[in-house]
Each structure stands twice: as structure tokens, then as C-alpha cells.
Amino acid sequence: MARLTARFWVDAYLARLRLTDIPAFVIAHGDDNAGAVLIKLNSLDGQARAFTRGFDLMTGDRKWTDLTSGSERDVDEAITRQRRFDPDLWVIEVEDKQGRHLLDDPSLA
């Protein structure tokens, strides 16, 4: 099965968020072909969560998991550390008071 490029997935994700009126921004542009993607969910109340995609060792499926959560400042610091480790990393910031991120949407799998 062909694998989607990171850029293609990011573009599709941003378009899907726009369709539901959820603001999102590319904070860091990673490698277009193979960069990993990190999603920061900003709930606009001083709190945030960061999600990263990894493999479920039991099923082999790719799943979004919490990298960190807490104050926005703490989450931003964790993202900065990740970017130092992986300069090809994409960072997308989603802003939604209701906490919607659509990462569980099957159309984005």
C-alpha cells in the first residue's frame, strides 16, 4: 500500500478542520515527504495537549497518542524539545475551546 506524504496529510487535515470551522496553523513546516506530524490542541484557556502518531504494537495500527498535556507553556516547551530532536517535525496548532481536533476522524486515518 502506498504511503501518503506528510505534506499531503497535513494539507488534508487543515482542509478538514476548515470545513468544521476549527482554526489551525502550521507552526513548524517539517519535511514534505517523511516528516512526522505533531498536533498541539490549544483550548484557549491556558491549557494545551500535544498529540503524536505512533504504532500500536498489538495491532500494527497507527494511533494518535498524548505526548503531553498541561499548561500551554509546558506543552510549548515539550514541543521545542521534540523539534530539537527532530528538525523534520511538522507542528500544527489547533485552537478550539471545545477541545475538538478531529484526529479520530476515519477520513484522516
Secondary structure as the mmCIF struct_conf table of DSSP 4:
data_model
#
loop_
_struct_conf.conf_type_id
_struct_conf.id
_struct_conf.beg_label_comp_id
_struct_conf.beg_label_asym_id
_struct_conf.beg_label_seq_id
_struct_conf.end_label_comp_id
_struct_conf.end_label_asym_id
_struct_conf.end_label_seq_id
HELX_LH_PP_P HELX_LH_PP_P1 ALA A 2 THR A 5
HELX_RH_AL_P HELX_RH_AL_P1 ALA A 6 LEU A 19
TURN_TY1_P TURN_TY1_P1 THR A 20 ASP A 21
STRN STRN1 ALA A 24 ALA A 28
TURN_TY1_P TURN_TY1_P2 ASP A 32 ALA A 34
STRN STRN2 VAL A 37 ASN A 42
BEND BEND1 LEU A 44 GLY A 46
STRN STRN3 GLN A 47 PHE A 55
TURN_TY1_P TURN_TY1_P3 LEU A 57 THR A 59
STRN STRN4 ARG A 62 SER A 71
HELX_RH_AL_P HELX_RH_AL_P2 GLU A 72 PHE A 85
TURN_TY1_P TURN_TY1_P4 PRO A 87 ASP A 88
STRN STRN5 TRP A 90 GLU A 95
TURN_TY1_P TURN_TY1_P5 LYS A 97 GLN A 98
TURN_TY1_P TURN_TY1_P6 LEU A 103 ASP A 104
HELX_RH_3T_P HELX_RH_3T_P1 PRO A 106 LEU A 108
#
